[in-house]
Amino acid sequence: MAIVERNGNYYAVVRVDGVQRWLSCGTSKRRAQVLHDEFTVKARRGELHIPKPITFREFADLFIMDYAKVALKPVTVKEYEGYLRKYLVPAFGDKKMTAIQPEHVQKYVSRLVREGRLSPKSIRNQMIPFRRIFTIAMQWGYASSNPVKGIALPRKERNEIAFLTPEQMRRLMEATDTQWKGLIALGCMCGMRKGECLGLTWDNVLWAEHRINVRQSMWNGELQEPKTPRSVAKIPMPKAVEDFLLERMTLSPASEMNLVFCRDDGSPLRADWVNRGVLTPALKKAGLPHVTFHGLRHSFVAAHLAAGTPMKVIQELARHSSIQVSMDMYGHLTPETKEDAARRLEEAVWGERA
């Protein structure tokens, strides 16, 4: 066994079953020495296992086919495939798995930050499948370490999502075309996500219970499980929403999937068309500032906060995984100040004082 330097890169050279193997350690001589010493000890114990040679591109295909499509939700698989196709495979595809070192990943992240084309969130999201791929590669014997672990990532920037006031929500729904009023109302009055609205079927509109059964979501034209298990719930259907859905029923074309909102031929609506064809025109007609469809969900929560709805109830209505999530996302919108709380406590203890 030996340590060899070639063109500024260091390799731990080991012999396994009579075959010489060169293990890349990047520009770190120290890492090469550590790997060399580790393999020397394992070789003496008969425990030496060298990762199987494979490129990142090849292993990514194995990961998607044999792991992701078995263990993960279809929507997650498609997200991972998108990050691999657009970013990770073009950057690392031809490299051997064992040749990808932490410094390579860190330089890649740094380059994305400098270019400024992607948001910090998008960059961080790429690292999720990247890290997971190497975790599985280690389990399957294709990597000896995870170079994505411990990488410095850009700080999360908390951008406040624009939302509408209750009066603006009313104006928006009034300005929306009749056949789509129910779609916008589900976001404003029920806090439903866009995919959940597009995946709503008539059998899940529970007229007798005055509730909507949220149990599926539309993603890329396919019905999927909702975002989280907590998202599956029967939620209250306000009278206004019920009226809008009744109007929609009289206008709704036949749909093989029994969709409430669909194209004229009954096929699923495109998510991006909802913004372009429904929400944006209605906002302009009502003279309102731009908000995203997800901003309607935020408007729903903000309106409940302004109305004094307890945070625990808001958590259940919004179907957040915990009340802590609700507090982290919306606590800053709570109308009551610390001074208000102190005054109420004093009144509870001493009564109203002159």
N, C-alpha and C positions, 0 to 999 in steps of 0.2 A: 504493500500500500504506500501511496505517496501523495504529495500535494504538488500540482503543476500549474504554472501560470502561462496563459496564452493570450496575447493581445489585450492585456489588462484584466482578463477574467481568470478566476481561480477554479480549479477542479480538484475534487477528491477522487483519486484514481484507486479503485479497488478491484480485487479479483474474486469473482464468484463462480464456483464450479468450473474453474480453469479458464474463465472468460474475463478479460479485462473490461471494466466499466468505468466511464468517466462521468462523475456526478457534478453538474454545474453548480457553482456557489456564487455566481455573479462576481462583483469586484471586491468582495470581502474575503481577505485571506484568513481572517479570524474564523469566519463561518466555515471555510474549507477545513481549517484545523479541527474545529469542533466536530464536524461531520466525519472527518478522517478518524479521530480518536474514538468517536461513538461506534463507528463501523468496525474498528479494530477490536474493541471489546466484544461486540456482538459476534464477530467472526470466531473469536476464541471460544465463545459459549455455544457456537452452532446456532445462533439466533439471527443470523444476517439474512435479511430479505430486501432485495433491491427492487425499487418500484419498476413496474413494467413500462417499457418505452411506448409512448403514445403522444400525439400532438394534442394541444388544447382543443382544436377543432374536432378531432376524432372523439375525444372524451366527452365533449359537450353533446355530441349526437347520442352517445351511450347514456349520458345522464338524463337527457330528455326522454329517450325511448324506454329505458329500463328502470328509471327511478321516478322522474317527475310525473310521467303519465300514469304511474301506478299509485303514487303517494299523495299527489297534490291535486287541487281543484283545477278543472279545465281552464278557468279564467287565469289562475296563477301560472299554469303552463304557458299560456299564450303570452303573458307578460314576460316571462323568462325568455321565451323564444324571441320576442321583440328586442330585448336588451342584448341578447347574444348576436342576433343578426345585424343590428344597427351599430353596435359599439364593441362588444368584447371579442367576437371572432375576428373582425377586421384588425383589431389591435394585437391580439395574442394567438390567433388561430394556428399559425405555422410553428409556434414555439412548442418544444417538448414540455410536458407538464412539469417535469423535474427541473427545467431550465427557468421557469418563471419564479423570480425571487421577489421579496418584499420591496426592494428598491425599484423594480420594474413597475410594480403596481402603484407605488407612491409617485413615481414620475408620471405615470399615466393620469392619475388623479390631479396632480399639479398642473399638467398640461390642459386638462379640461377646465380647471378653475381659471387659468390664465386666458384661455380663449373666450370665456364668458358666454358661450352659446347655450350652455345648459344651466339650469338652476341648481343650487346646492342640493335640493331634494332629489332631482333627477340623477345627479352624480351619486348620491348616497344610495338611491334605489338600485343602481347598477351593481353595487357591491354586494347586495343581498344574494342574488343568484351566483355571483362570482365566488363568494365565500362558501356558499353551500356546495357548489361544484367541487371545491377542493376538500371539503369535509368528507363527501362521499368518495372522492378519489383516494383519500387516505384509507378509508374503510375497505375499499376494493383493491388496494395495493398498487395504485397508479401514482401516488405521491407520498412523500415522507413527511411533509409539513404543509401548513396552510399559509401561503404568502399574503393572503388578504387580511389575515388576523392582525389587529393592532395598527392598521393603516390610519394615518391622520386624514380625516374627512372634513370637508367644508362645514362650517357651523350652520345649523338650521336657522333660517330666517323666518320669524313668525310674521307673516303678512296677514293683516286683518282682511278677512273676506267681506266684501261689501254686502249689505243686506238692506231690505226695505222696511219702512215703518208699517204698522197695521193699515194706516190710511193709504199708503202707497201700494200695499198688497191688494187692497180693494180696487184701486184704480187700474192696476195691472190686469186683474181678472176681468174687469169690465171691458177693458180694451182688447182682450183676446178674442179671436174668432170663435164663434159659438161651438164649433165641433171640437175645439182644443181647450175650452175653458176648464174642463175637468182635469186635463193633464197639468195645467198650471196650478189649479187649485189643490191637487194632490201634493205638490211641492210646498205651497204656501200654508195650507190648512192642516196637512197631515204629516209634513216633514219627510215625505218619501223621497228616496234617491231617484235619479233619472232612470237608471236601469230597472229599478223596482216598478216605476210607473209604466215603462215600456213593456215589462214582462207581466203586467197585471192582466189576468183573464177574467171573463165575466163570471165564472163559477166561484171566483174568490172575492166578488163583491157581495157581501152578506147583507142583503137588504133587510131581512127580518131582524137581524141583530144590530143594524146600523153600524156595522164594522167592515173593515177591509182586512182580508187575510193575506198578509205579506209573507210569501214563502218561496218566491223565485225572482230572478232578475234576468233581464235581457242583456246579453253581451255579444257583440258581433253577430247578431241575428240568431243566436242560440239561447235557449232558456237554461240558466245556471242556478245553483244554490246561491242565496244571498251572500252579502259580504262576510258576515260572521253568523254563528249560531244564534246570537242574541238578536240578530236582525229579523229572524222568523217570529212573527207575532200577529195577533189580531189587534188592530188599532182602531180607535173611534173614527167614525165617518160623520163629520159635521153635516148639518142639514143642507148648507150651501153646496157642499161637495156632492151630496146625494142628488140634489136637483141638477147639477151640471152633468153628472153621469147619466141621469135619466134622459137628458137632452142628447147626450152622446149616443145613447142606445138607439134613438130614433134615426140617427145619421150614420151609425157605424156600419161599414160594409161587412159582408160575411168573411170570416177568417178561419182558415183551417186550424189555426192554433187557438182559436177562440179569444183573440186579443181584444182588449178594450180599445187600444189605440194602435192603428195600423195604417198601411197604405190603402189605396183604393182597391188593390187586388187582394187585400187581406194579409199581405206579407209584413214582417216587422219593419218599424220605422228605424232609420239610421239615427244614432245618438247625436251626431253633429248636425243633422237636419233640424232637430228639435230647437237647437239654438238659433240656427239661421232662418228657419221657416216659421217658427212660432214665437219664441221668447223675444228675440231682438225686435221684430216688427211690433209686437205688443208694447214693449218698453218705449219705443220711439213714438208710437201713437199716443201713449199716456203721458209723454213728456217726462219720463223717469230716467234716472241714471242707470248705467249699465250694471247688471248683476248676472252672474252665471246661474245655471239651473241649481247648482249646489248652494248658491247664495239664497235661493228660496227656502231651503232647509234651514239655513242660518236665520233667515227672517222669521221662520216659524218658531224657533227657539227663543230669539230675542223678543218676539211678541209675547210669548208665555212669561218670560222673565219680567217684562214691563207690566204684565197683568198680575204679577205676584204669585204665579204658580210655583209651589215648592220645588227645589232642585231635584229631589228624589223622584217626583212625578215627571219632571222634564226628562230625567234619565230614562224612565220607562217609556215615555211617549216617543223620544228620539231613538230609543233602542240602542243606547250606548252600552258598552260592555260593563261599565261600572260608573258609580256616581263621581269617582275621581276624574274620569275622562270628561264628564260633563263640566265639572268645576274647572279643569285645566283649560277647556276650550271656551267656556262661556262665563266663567266667574267674574271676568272684568266687566261684563255687561250688567251685573247685578245692580239694581238701582239703589239698594240700601247702602249707606256709608257706615264706616266704623262709628261715626258720631251718632248716627241714627240708632245703631245697636246699643250704644252706651246710654242714650236717652231712654230707650225702651226698658232697659234693665233697671235704671233708676226709678222709673215710674212703677215698675212691677214691685220693687222693694219698698219704696217710700210713698207711692201714690203721686198724683199730680200735685206739684208744689207751686205755690203762688210766686 
